[in-house]
Amino acid sequence: CLLKAPLSGSGKGLNWCKGAFTPLIERWCARVIEQQGGVVGEPIYNKVEDFAMEFYSDGNGNVRYEGLSVFGAEKKGAYSGNVLGEQAYLESFFVENFGDKFQQLKEAVGEAIRQIYGNIYTGYLGVDMLVYRRKTNGEFAIHPCIEVNMRYTMGMVALRISQKYLAPNARGDMRITYTNKPGEAYEQHCFMKKAYPLEMKDGKIREGYISLCPVTRETKYRAYILVF
């Protein structure tokens, strides 16, 4: 199973309990329970795809669906980046595999968000979900709520980049990377800048690499876009 600290996000606060409740895991649970009042336990799913539905709540009972976020996570659950592109492209996998049920899910989650958050929260929020394979028959299924992030998520950042800065039909990735080797991030930045030159059309990114933050020889984290 997967043990989670209730107040956590972006792959933090996870403990992969693989068949043995060890003293180390017990101490972790005791610490989380003391700090947050409990621990969430979930089965480990045969994951196929991470995604989220992004919403905006005005605090007056109205919730607006903003769009779909398709993202990646490292093996232990930490966020690694988002797919960029038009909504029709991002939704194609889900529509193909779930048909009308995907639209029904969108409406049901939106209504649940409205009832729970609509009158108490003003701002953006994202509902993380995943597609997994059922153990019984191997068919695709959706877990409709892994967690709710009450903030302007990285998924919303990717959504706005796709809407405002990508040329029509352009697709790519927004990535977050880390290295602890001095100078390695800078070398990667220089290589990608040369290997994937930025091409613009009508003020929009059509192809290429662009860094979303300054990169120096001391940089360890990078956030960048690669459009192809």
N, C-alpha and C positions, 0 to 999 in steps of 0.2 A: 504494500500500500504506500501511498504518499501522505506524509504528515505535513501540515501547513500551519504557520502562524496566521491567525485570522487577519491581523492588521499588517499586511505585507503586499508587495507587488513587484512586477517586472522580474519574476523568477527568484526573488529573495525570500528568505524565511521558509525554505523548503527542506524537508528531511526525507530522504528516500529509504524507507523501511523495507528492506528486501528479505522478508521471511524470518527475521530475528529481531525481537525487541531487546536490544542490548542495553547494558547499563549506561552507555554513552547517550543513546537515544532517550532513555528514561530521564536522564538529567536534563537533556535538551527540552523535553516535554514539560518537566517540572518548572524550568525557568520561564518558558513561554506561558504556561498556565498562571504563574505568579504575576507576570507582567501584563498579560492580555486577557486572562480569565478563562482560557480554554485552548484546545488544539483541534484543528479540522483534520479528519482522516478520510481519504478517498482511495478507491481502487486505482491501480495504474492501468490506464487505457492503452490499447494498441493504436497510438496516434498516427493519423495520416496528414492532417493539416491544422495549423493554428490560425484562428481568425477572430475578429471582434466586430461588433456592431457599435457604431458611434452615435451618440445622441446629445441633444441640448435640452436642458430643462430651464424654463424661465422663472420657476419658483411660484407661479400662479396656477399650477395644475396643467400646464401645457408642455408636452415633450415632443421635440422634433427629431426625426431620424436624419442624421447627417450623411451616413454612408458606411460602406464596408471597408474593413481593414484586414488585409491578409499579411501575416507577419511570420517571422522565424524565431525559433528559440534554440539555444544550445542544448546539449544532451541532458544537462541538469536543470534546465528550465529557464535560464537567464535569457532575456530579450536580446536578439541579435540584429533585427532589421525588418523592414517592410517592403512589400512589393508595390511598385508605382505603376499607375496606369489608369485608364478610364474605368468607371464603375462597371460597365458592361463586360469588360475584360476580366475584372476581379470577380464578378459574380458568375462567370460562365461555368466554372467547375461545379458550383453549388446548384445552379439551375439545371445543369445536365444530369446531375446525380440525384437531386431531390425534387425537381419540378416545382409544382405549386406549393409543396410543403415548405419550401424555403421562404416564400412570401408570407405564408401563414406564420412561420416562426418569427419573422421580422415584425409582424403586426402584434403577435402575442407578447414578445419581449418588450416592445414599445409600450404596450398597455400596462405590463407589470411595472416597468420603470415609472410610468406616469402615476400609478397608484402608490408606489413606495416612496418615490423621490419628488414627484411633481410639485408638491406644496411645501417642501422643506429644503430644497436645494436649488440654487441658481448657478448654472454653469454647464460645462461639457462633462460627459462621463462615457466610459466605454465598457461594454460587457464582453469579456473574453470568453471564447467558446473553442471547441475543437471538433474535428471530424475524426472518428475512429472506426475500426473494424470490430464488429460484434464477434465475441468468442464462439458463439453457437453456430453461425452460418457464414461468417466472414464478410457480411454485407456492411456497407457504410451506414453510420449513424452519427447524430450530432449530440454532443453534450452542450446544452443551451446556456450554461452559466458556470464557468470555471471561477471567475471572480468579477467584481464590479470595481472599476477604477474611477473614483469621483475626482477627476482632474482632466486637464487638457493633455491627452495621452500622446504617445509617439505615433499611434495610429491616426490621430487627428492631424498631426504634423504632416504625415505622409499623404493624407487625404487632401489637405490644402495645397501641398506641393504639386500633387497630380492635377488639381483643378486650376491652379493659378500659373504654374511655371513650366508645365510640360506641353510640348507641341501636340496637336491632334494625332492620335494613334501611337504616340511614343510610349514606350514601356521600359521599366528598369527596376532598380533596387535602391533603397535607402539603407545604408549599413552603419552599424556601430561596432567598432573593433577596438581591441586592447592588446598591447604588447608591453612587456616590462624590459625588453632589450633596448638600451640607449641607441637612439638614432634610427631604429628599424622603421618606426612609423613614418619618419621623414623620408626615408629611402622609398618606402612603398608609395607615399604621396607623389614623389618626383617621378617614379616609374609610371604610375597610372596617369598622371598629367600628360606625360609624353605619349604613352601607348593609346590613350583614349582622349584625343583632343576634343574640346568642347565645340559643338556646332549649334548655332542658334538659327531660328526662323521666326520672323515677326515678333522678336522679343521673347520667344519661348525656347526651351531646351529641346532640341531634336535628337541629339546624340552626344555621348561623351561623359567625361568625369568632371565633377566639381565638388570641392570640399566645402562643408558647411561650417567649418571652424578653422581658425589659424593653425597651421602645422609647422612646428619648429623642430630642431634636433632634440629638444627636451620633451616633445609631445609623446604621450603614451596612449591616449584615447584619440580615436578619429571618428568623425561623423561625416559621411559623404554620400553623394548620389552618383550612380552609374547608369546611364540611359543608353539603350541599344535598339 
